[in-house]
Every structure is written in C-alpha cells, then in structure tokens.
Amino acid sequence: MRLSRSSRNRNIRRYTLPQIAGIVVISAYGIGQITTPTYALLTNVAATESSNITTAFVFPSTVDHIANQASEAMKLAAWQREAAREVLAEITDKNTDSETAEGRIGGIQEAAAQTREAAAGAAAFLAELQGYLTRSQLELEQQVNEVNQRLSPYEVDFNQLTAAQNNDIPVFEQLLSQANLTLGEFQEMVRKLSSIRRVDAYVQAAYHQASTAAEQARSYADETSLMHTEAADVIQGLKEAEKKAKLEAEEKAKLEAEKKAKLEAEEKAKLEAEKKTKLEAEEKAKLEAEEKAKLEAEEKAKLEAEEKAKLEAEEKAKLEAEEKAKLEAEEQAKPDKTAEPEAPAPDANPDSITVKIGEKQGVF
C-alpha cells in the first residue's frame, strides 16, 4: 500500500530522530571528556618571545560551535514537537477510536523523550558556555583592575587616555607622562583589554544564543510532554465514551429485543386468539350446523312420520270406508225376509244364462 507523505515523513523521523538525538546527547555530555580538546584553552598570560602578543583563552570558532550545537538541539526538539503535534492531531480526530489512538500515542511518548534529551543537550552546551563566560568576565575584571591599579597612583583614568589619544594629542602625551607610561606600554594595555573585551563579547553572544536555544528546547520538551498528557486524557475520554456508547447500545438492543419479544408475544397471542376464535367459531358453526341438521332431520322425520301417519290414517280411513261400504253393500245386498222378492227384470239377452242367488251362496 502506498504511504501518504505525512506517513513517510513520520517513518523517516522515527528512524532518523533517535540517531540525531543520540549524536546531540553524546556531544553534550562527551565533549568535556575528550582527552585532546579540539579548541584552544590558552591563558591570556601566555605570550610569544618575539612579539609579546597574548592569545585568547578560547577561539571564537569553539564557542560558536558549542552555541550552534545548542541551536541544533533546539531544532531537534522543535522537530520532535511538530511530530508529536501531528500524532496528537490524528488522535484527536473525531474518526479515531481508542484502540487506534493507543497505538499512536507511543509516537508522542517517543517524541517527548527525544525533546527532553535534546533540551538536556542544549542545557549541557549552555553550561559549557557558562564556564567560558565566567572565565571571560573574570579575566576582563582582572584586566580592568590591573589597568586601574597601574594608573590610579598617578590619578590618571584609562578612559581619559583613550579619549585624549583620539581627540587631543598634547593632552594625551601629558597624561602618558603623568602616568609614567610609554606609548608602547599604553598600546599593549589597550590591546590586551580590547582582546579580552572581544573574547567576552563573542562568548556572551554565544552564551546568549545557547541560552535562548536551551530555553526554547526546554519549552518544546514541556509542550511535548503536555501533548502526551493531553493525548492520554483524550484516549481515556475515548474509552469512557466508547464504554458509554457500548452500554447505551447494549441497553438499546436489550430494549429493542424486549420490545420485539413483546410485539412477537402480542402477535402470537393475537394469532392464537384469532385461531382460537376461529376454531371456536368453526366449532360453533359446526355445532350449529349439526344442531340445525339434527333439527332438520327431526323435523323431516316428524314430517315424514306425520305424513306417514296421515297416509296411514287416510289408508286406514279408506280401508275402513271401503270396508264399511263393502259391509253396507253386503248388508244392502242381503234379502229382506219380510219383503216380497222382486221379480227379476227381463234379460235383454235371452240367450244369456241367469243365475239366481239364493239364500245360500253357491247354489245356482
């Protein structure tokens, strides 16, 4: 996967910054332990035999180098602070979770350690320059005291001599005579004092540069440490927020599950009630149908029985009527013993045989 520019820069810093920090710290704490110094630590009383020229106790390049090392340490601290800022920005991003933030806070912790080391290195360089500054101020004070001791018995001020040399030669010559000084002695006095003042000036300048760098590096270290504290607070807040969100989600899920279960139970109860109602309705309809069928069957049976009884009664009545009619006919057909028998009507068919029914049937 292709890394973004910021990611590549972070990776580069991750591998290069510890090396730079190590170099700075070694330089800060090891420079005083080097057996053969690379700079001159010469006393101002040392002089060449031919010219009697004194030499400064330290070269400007030496104090400049130390001051520049302090500045480099400050730059390293600034670089680490910016790296910590980038990580903090990622941690405080609203889309970052606590797990991701915890994985990145190590970058701030590392940057805080590097800035502390850089600040310690700058402080060590400053302490070294403090020694040179103390030395230069002490030598300047000694030289001024030496000049004053040389001139005070004659009631001549060094500033008077230098002012007169620049403005009034006769007065200058008079003051030299008064102070029992030759021109060469005065020039050597001026040269030595000017040399020591120049040394003090560049030592002070280097010290001021290193002091500013050390103070700034310490400020960067403090700021980076605060970033680490802030990041830790952010992560703690993320954890608490995520825990709260998780609990709320679980509670919400629980409520939704209970609500769902309740709805399902109600739906189930409703379905069961509807099913029960339906079954009861069907059972009722079935019973009603059966009752109706029973009643209809009973009614039908009753009607059939009534119809049958009616038919039987009618049949019986018919039979009885027929029997009665038959009996009546038979009764009527019996001869009346008291009455004269009627003469048979002449047969229209003379050829037919007439049968006379007597008292006894079967007699022809």
RODO-2510 file (C-alpha; in nm, 4 decimals, decimal comma):
residues 364
     n   res          X          Y          Z
     1     m     0,0000     0,0000     0,0000
     2     r     0,1362     0,3422    -0,0904
     3     l     0,2056     0,5622     0,2081
     4     s     0,0977     0,9256     0,2268
     5     r     0,3612     1,1986     0,2501
     6     s     0,2877     1,2561     0,6189
     7     s     0,3224     0,8831     0,6886
     8     r     0,6548     0,8684     0,5043
     9     n     0,7793     1,1710     0,6959
    10     r     0,6797     1,0089     1,0237
    11     n     0,8638     0,6919     0,9290
    12     i     1,1743     0,8893     0,8358
    13     r     1,1634     1,0764     1,1656
    14     r     1,1078     0,7526     1,3525
    15     y     1,4423     0,6189     1,2303
    16     t     1,6484     0,9374     1,1960
    17     l     1,5489     1,1389     1,5015
    18     p     1,6777     0,8912     1,7592
    19     q     2,0141     0,8904     1,5779
    20     i     2,0320     1,2702     1,5739
    21     a     1,9279     1,2842     1,9386
    22     g     2,1994     1,0362     2,0271
    23     i     2,4613     1,2444     1,8489
    24     v     2,3451     1,5598     2,0287
    25     v     2,3485     1,3953     2,3704
    26     i     2,6886     1,2383     2,3135
    27     s     2,8218     1,5750     2,2026
    28     a     2,6658     1,7462     2,5043
    29     y     2,7973     1,5115     2,7671
    30     g     3,1089     1,3792     2,5971
    31     i     3,2795     1,6914     2,4782
    32     g     3,4253     1,7615     2,8198
    33     q     3,5627     1,4096     2,8374
    34     i     3,7667     1,4258     2,5148
    35     t     4,1341     1,3753     2,6022
    36     t     4,2731     1,6090     2,3383
    37     p     4,0497     1,9181     2,3021
    38     t     3,9953     2,0498     1,9542
    39     y     3,9849     2,4069     2,0738
    40     a     4,2399     2,6294     2,2435
    41     l     4,2268     2,6780     2,6171
    42     l     4,5157     2,9191     2,6457
    43     t     4,5734     3,1623     2,9246
    44     n     4,5974     3,5314     2,8452
    45     v     4,9350     3,5481     3,0136
    46     a     5,0894     3,3222     2,7518
    47     a     5,2960     3,5248     2,5057
    48     t     5,5416     3,4740     2,2253
    49     e     5,9007     3,5691     2,2995
    50     s     5,9409     3,7747     1,9816
    51     s     5,6222     3,9861     1,9818
    52     n     5,4933     3,9550     2,3379
    53     i     5,1413     3,9099     2,1894
    54     t     4,8951     3,7404     2,4257
    55     t     4,6481     3,4857     2,2969
    56     a     4,2764     3,4470     2,3851
    57     f     4,1943     3,1543     2,6119
    58     v     3,9309     3,0256     2,3647
    59     f     3,8817     3,0582     1,9907
    60     p     3,5591     3,2172     1,8603
    61     s     3,5007     2,9140     1,6412
    62     t     3,4946     2,6984     1,9527
    63     v     3,2189     2,8911     2,1317
    64     d     3,0336     2,9345     1,8035
    65     h     3,0415     2,5587     1,7521
    66     i     2,9046     2,4974     2,1026
    67     a     2,6327     2,7596     2,0550
    68     n     2,5410     2,6059     1,7191
    69     q     2,5166     2,2635     1,8801
    70     a     2,2722     2,4088     2,1312
    71     s     2,0731     2,5528     1,8419
    72     e     2,0743     2,2151     1,6671
    73     a     1,9453     2,0547     1,9848
    74     m     1,6701     2,3160     1,9921
    75     k     1,5835     2,2396     1,6276
    76     l     1,5672     1,8711     1,7101
    77     a     1,3309     1,9466     1,9978
    78     a     1,1192     2,1612     1,7652
    79     w     1,1123     1,8830     1,5068
    80     q     1,0016     1,6295     1,7642
    81     r     0,7367     1,8699     1,8908
    82     e     0,5931     1,9010     1,5402
    83     a     0,5961     1,5221     1,5064
    84     a     0,4061     1,4991     1,8343
    85     r     0,1571     1,7591     1,7090
    86     e     0,0858     1,5504     1,4002
    87     v     0,0235     1,2409     1,6102
    88     l    -0,1922     1,4377     1,8539
    89     a    -0,3978     1,5719     1,5626
    90     e    -0,4564     1,2139     1,4464
    91     i    -0,5505     1,1025     1,7979
    92     t    -0,7936     1,3910     1,8464
    93     d    -0,9535     1,3301     1,5069
    94     k    -1,3233     1,2568     1,5542
    95     n    -1,2964     0,9409     1,3461
    96     t    -1,0176     0,7868     1,5587
    97     d    -1,1147     0,5169     1,8074
    98     s    -0,9384     0,4448     2,1367
    99     e    -0,7604     0,1361     2,0050
   100     t    -0,6076     0,3283     1,7137
   101     a    -0,5225     0,6214     1,9412
   102     e    -0,3483     0,3915     2,1887
   103     g    -0,1424     0,2532     1,9030
   104     r    -0,0289     0,6045     1,8092
   105     i     0,0335     0,7623     2,1478
   106     g     0,3704     0,5885     2,1551
   107     g     0,4814     0,8342     1,8866
   108     i     0,4123     1,1258     2,1222
   109     q     0,5810     0,9452     2,4094
   110     e     0,8891     0,8878     2,1948
   111     a     0,8867     1,2489     2,0762
   112     a     0,8577     1,3690     2,4380
   113     a     1,1590     1,1590     2,5358
   114     q     1,3576     1,2935     2,2379
   115     t     1,2702     1,6557     2,3195
   116     r     1,3772     1,6023     2,6813
   117     e     1,7085     1,4608     2,5622
   118     a     1,7518     1,7485     2,3185
   119     a     1,6693     2,0005     2,5928
   120     a     1,9206     1,8290     2,8214
   121     g     2,1810     1,8500     2,5443
   122     a     2,1134     2,2215     2,4931
   123     a     2,1379     2,2759     2,8692
   124     a     2,4729     2,0940     2,8716
   125     f     2,6060     2,3151     2,5913
   126     l     2,4809     2,6196     2,7792
   127     a     2,6572     2,5028     3,0953
   128     e     2,9798     2,4651     2,8986
   129     l     2,9466     2,8171     2,7638
   130     q     2,8651     2,9362     3,1140
   131     g     3,2129     2,8227     3,2131
   132     y     3,3668     3,0214     2,9270
   133     l     3,1544     3,3240     3,0125
   134     t     3,2600     3,3131     3,3754
   135     r     3,6201     3,2837     3,2642
   136     s     3,5985     3,5747     3,0182
   137     q     3,4232     3,8037     3,2672
   138     l     3,6747     3,7141     3,5352
   139     e     3,9656     3,7897     3,3023
   140     l     3,8021     4,1140     3,1913
   141     e     3,7558     4,2152     3,5526
   142     q     4,1150     4,1231     3,6325
   143     q     4,2448     4,3193     3,3338
   144     v     4,0374     4,6245     3,4247
   145     n     4,1632     4,6014     3,7839
   146     e     4,5201     4,5642     3,6568
   147     v     4,4820     4,8778     3,4413
   148     n     4,3255     5,0703     3,7281
   149     q     4,5984     4,9594     3,9676
   150     r     4,8582     5,0727     3,7157
   151     l     4,7006     5,4150     3,6597
   152     s     4,5316     5,5046     3,9905
   153     p     4,8544     5,6031     4,1781
   154     y     4,9060     5,8719     3,9129
   155     e     4,5444     5,9847     3,9241
   156     v     4,5015     5,9025     3,5547
   157     d     4,1925     5,7279     3,4155
   158     f     4,2205     5,4828     3,1263
   159     n     3,9174     5,6335     2,9565
   160     q     4,0855     5,9756     2,9766
   161     l     4,3874     5,8360     2,7960
   162     t     4,1872     5,6762     2,5174
   163     a     3,9701     5,9877     2,4736
   164     a     4,2760     6,2131     2,4613
   165     q     4,4501     5,9848     2,2128
   166     n     4,1546     6,0256     1,9773
   167     n     4,0902     6,3977     2,0329
   168     d     4,3863     6,5851     2,1848
   169     i     4,7403     6,4552     2,1296
   170     p     4,9166     6,7102     2,3595
   171     v     4,6867     6,6211     2,6469
   172     f     4,7363     6,2513     2,5643
   173     e     5,1170     6,2946     2,5808
   174     q     5,0810     6,4842     2,9077
   175     l     4,8659     6,2068     3,0585
   176     l     5,1144     5,9405     2,9425
   177     s     5,3920     6,1310     3,1107
   178     q     5,1835     6,1774     3,4231
   179     a     5,1090     5,8045     3,4355
   180     n     5,4743     5,7205     3,3700
   181     l     5,3718     5,5194     3,0608
   182     t     5,5433     5,4796     2,7296
   183     l     5,3367     5,4764     2,4125
   184     g     5,4203     5,1095     2,3610
   185     e     5,3066     5,0212     2,7157
   186     f     4,9805     5,2061     2,6632
   187     q     4,9208     5,0361     2,3280
   188     e     4,9874     4,6943     2,4852
   189     m     4,7448     4,7827     2,7638
   190     v     4,4821     4,8835     2,5072
   191     r     4,5473     4,5729     2,3009
   192     k     4,5124     4,3329     2,5921
   193     l     4,1997     4,4970     2,7238
   194     s     4,0429     4,5119     2,3775
   195     s     4,1298     4,1480     2,3152
   196     i     3,9747     4,0377     2,6400
   197     r     3,6667     4,2500     2,5704
   198     r     3,6307     4,0973     2,2254
   199     v     3,6605     3,7492     2,3750
   200     d     3,3997     3,8397     2,6343
   201     a     3,1740     3,9830     2,3640
   202     y     3,1691     3,6712     2,1451
   203     v     3,1488     3,4439     2,4477
   204     q     2,8487     3,6448     2,5683
   205     a     2,6940     3,6295     2,2213
   206     a     2,7436     3,2528     2,2071
   207     y     2,6076     3,2164     2,5593
   208     h     2,3022     3,4241     2,4697
   209     q     2,2416     3,2085     2,1607
   210     a     2,2771     2,8874     2,3611
   211     s     2,0646     3,0273     2,6443
   212     t     1,7852     3,1105     2,4007
   213     a     1,8161     2,7681     2,2380
   214     a     1,8194     2,5863     2,5726
   215     e     1,5191     2,7803     2,6977
   216     q     1,3312     2,7145     2,3751
   217     a     1,4262     2,3452     2,3759
   218     r     1,3031     2,3162     2,7334
   219     s     0,9801     2,4864     2,6297
   220     y     0,9403     2,2384     2,3423
   221     a     1,0073     1,9493     2,5790
   222     d     0,7449     2,0782     2,8238
   223     e     0,4975     2,1327     2,5410
   224     t     0,5558     1,7827     2,4038
   225     s     0,5111     1,6324     2,7492
   226     l     0,1830     1,8215     2,7798
   227     m     0,0809     1,6797     2,4412
   228     h     0,1434     1,3309     2,5751
   229     t    -0,0704     1,4107     2,8795
   230     e    -0,3393     1,5576     2,6544
   231     a    -0,3292     1,2519     2,4284
   232     a    -0,3608     1,0236     2,7320
   233     d    -0,6614     1,2273     2,8500
   234     v    -0,8149     1,2077     2,5026
   235     i    -0,7685     0,8310     2,4942
   236     q    -0,9233     0,7994     2,8393
   237     g    -1,2140     1,0120     2,7194
   238     l    -1,2495     0,7968     2,4075
   239     k    -1,2530     0,4830     2,6206
   240     e    -1,5172     0,6247     2,8513
   241     a    -1,7230     0,7484     2,5566
   242     e    -1,6938     0,4121     2,3810
   243     k    -1,7826     0,2307     2,7039
   244     k    -2,0826     0,4568     2,7485
   245     a    -2,1820     0,4135     2,3828
   246     k    -2,1429     0,0372     2,4187
   247     l    -2,3600     0,0308     2,7303
   248     e    -2,6166     0,2529     2,5601
   249     a    -2,6101     0,0315     2,2520
   250     e    -2,6494    -0,2787     2,4659
   251     e    -2,9319    -0,1155     2,6603
   252     k    -3,0930    -0,0042     2,3371
   253     a    -3,0500    -0,3512     2,1884
   254     k    -3,1936    -0,5001     2,5065
   255     l    -3,4924    -0,2666     2,4955
   256     e    -3,5432    -0,3340     2,1266
   257     a    -3,5163    -0,7070     2,1892
   258     e    -3,7665    -0,6817     2,4731
   259     k    -3,9915    -0,4668     2,2583
   260     k    -3,9566    -0,7112     1,9713
   261     a    -4,0220    -1,0036     2,2021
   262     k    -4,3239    -0,8233     2,3436
   263     l    -4,4558    -0,7474     1,9961
   264     e    -4,3924    -1,1055     1,8897
   265     a    -4,5657    -1,2304     2,2029
   266     e    -4,8570    -0,9971     2,1415
   267     e    -4,8676    -1,1009     1,7782
   268     k    -4,8503    -1,4645     1,8792
   269     a    -5,1205    -1,4145     2,1386
   270     k    -5,3264    -1,2306     1,8817
   271     l    -5,2805    -1,5076     1,6274
   272     e    -5,3581    -1,7684     1,8882
   273     a    -5,6638    -1,5717     1,9956
   274     e    -5,7726    -1,5357     1,6357
   275     k    -5,7041    -1,9041     1,5811
   276     k    -5,8951    -1,9894     1,8958
   277     t    -6,1762    -1,7596     1,7942
   278     k    -6,1746    -1,9127     1,4511
   279     l    -6,1753    -2,2637     1,5949
   280     e    -6,4485    -2,1684     1,8354
   281     a    -6,6410    -2,0088     1,5525
   282     e    -6,5877    -2,3170     1,3399
   283     e    -6,6830    -2,5384     1,6318
   284     k    -6,9850    -2,3248     1,6987
   285     a    -7,0753    -2,3252     1,3319
   286     k    -7,0242    -2,6989     1,3269
   287     l    -7,2424    -2,7452     1,6330
   288     e    -7,4993    -2,5097     1,4919
   289     a    -7,4838    -2,6940     1,1635
   290     e    -7,5148    -3,0228     1,3432
   291     e    -7,7960    -2,8875     1,5565
   292     k    -7,9611    -2,7473     1,2500
   293     a    -7,9116    -3,0730     1,0660
   294     k    -8,0459    -3,2555     1,3656
   295     l    -8,3436    -3,0281     1,3881
   296     e    -8,3974    -3,0521     1,0177
   297     a    -8,3651    -3,4306     1,0408
   298     e    -8,6039    -3,4351     1,3322
   299     e    -8,8374    -3,2022     1,1513
   300     k    -8,8092    -3,4118     0,8413
   301     a    -8,8611    -3,7273     1,0401
   302     k    -9,1512    -3,5641     1,2127
   303     l    -9,2978    -3,4505     0,8857
   304     e    -9,2355    -3,7912     0,7367
   305     a    -9,3884    -3,9532     1,0403
   306     e    -9,6807    -3,7162     1,0223
   307     e    -9,7075    -3,7759     0,6501
   308     k    -9,6810    -4,1462     0,7086
   309     a    -9,9325    -4,1312     0,9879
   310     k   -10,1549    -3,9208     0,7693
   311     l   -10,1179    -4,1615     0,4830
   312     e   -10,1715    -4,4493     0,7147
   313     a   -10,4693    -4,2761     0,8633
   314     e   -10,6037    -4,1963     0,5204
   315     e   -10,5298    -4,5527     0,4099
   316     k   -10,6921    -4,6816     0,7225
   317     a   -10,9813    -4,4493     0,6783
   318     k   -11,0070    -4,5510     0,3146
   319     l   -10,9886    -4,9144     0,4075
   320     e   -11,2380    -4,8576     0,6822
   321     a   -11,4565    -4,6666     0,4428
   322     e   -11,4209    -4,9341     0,1849
   323     e   -11,4847    -5,1985     0,4463
   324     k   -11,7810    -5,0041     0,5673
   325     a   -11,9009    -4,9516     0,2179
   326     k   -11,8499    -5,3165     0,1461
   327     l   -12,0338    -5,4117     0,4606
   328     e   -12,3068    -5,1710     0,3781
   329     a   -12,3156    -5,3062     0,0281
   330     e   -12,3292    -5,6531     0,1589
   331     e   -12,5860    -5,5511     0,4058
   332     q   -12,7917    -5,4000     0,1361
   333     a   -12,7336    -5,6993    -0,0795
   334     k   -12,8898    -5,9321     0,1780
   335     p   -13,2593    -6,0192     0,1029
   336     d   -13,5205    -5,8780     0,3248
   337     k   -13,7153    -6,1651     0,4649
   338     t   -14,0142    -5,9566     0,5299
   339     a   -14,0355    -5,8130     0,1862
   340     e   -14,1578    -5,9771    -0,1308
   341     p   -13,8838    -6,0712    -0,3619
   342     e   -13,8778    -5,8643    -0,6624
   343     a   -13,9260    -6,0287    -0,9938
   344     p   -13,6141    -6,0262    -1,1941
   345     a   -13,6049    -5,7892    -1,4699
   346     p   -13,6307    -5,9390    -1,8057
   347     d   -13,2987    -6,0120    -1,9512
   348     a   -13,2233    -5,8194    -2,2508
   349     n   -13,0160    -6,1067    -2,3642
   350     p   -13,2380    -6,4084    -2,3811
   351     d   -12,9529    -6,6248    -2,4659
   352     s   -12,7663    -6,5405    -2,1557
   353     i   -12,7766    -6,7528    -1,8533
   354     t   -12,9347    -6,6042    -1,5468
   355     v   -12,8064    -6,7078    -1,2153
   356     k   -13,0305    -6,6626    -0,9205
   357     i   -12,8581    -6,6218    -0,5966
   358     g   -13,0495    -6,7845    -0,3252
   359     e   -13,0067    -6,7755     0,0448
   360     k   -12,7132    -6,9983     0,0176
   361     q   -12,4316    -6,8859    -0,1903
   362     g   -12,3015    -7,1269    -0,4412
   363     v   -12,6395    -7,2528    -0,5353
   364     f   -12,7045    -7,1789    -0,8947
***
